[in-house]
Amino acid sequence: MRHDEVIAAQAHVRLLEATRAVLADPADAPLYMPLLASPIEEADEALGRAGLAGNEDRLFALVRTLVPGAAAPGR
């Protein structure tokens, strides 16, 4: 795994964790949604630099390498 791919996968994992935290309490989610702007931007930039934008299969394979047991979307 290349360094830029690791960075992209880590950024994706951070975005997922932030999203889960924001959505943990649906009543408060609208208050915290703006906090996702930074992790979204970080993930978008990292995915682009690694050439993974639009290559979800490769990204999710990398995420599963970093987070064993992580399920692919829709599974």
Secondary structure, DSSP 8 states (H G I E B T S, - for coil): --HHHHHHHHHHHHHHHHHHHHHTSTTTHHHHGGGGHHHHHHHHHHHHHTT-TT-HHHHHHHHHHHSTT---TT-
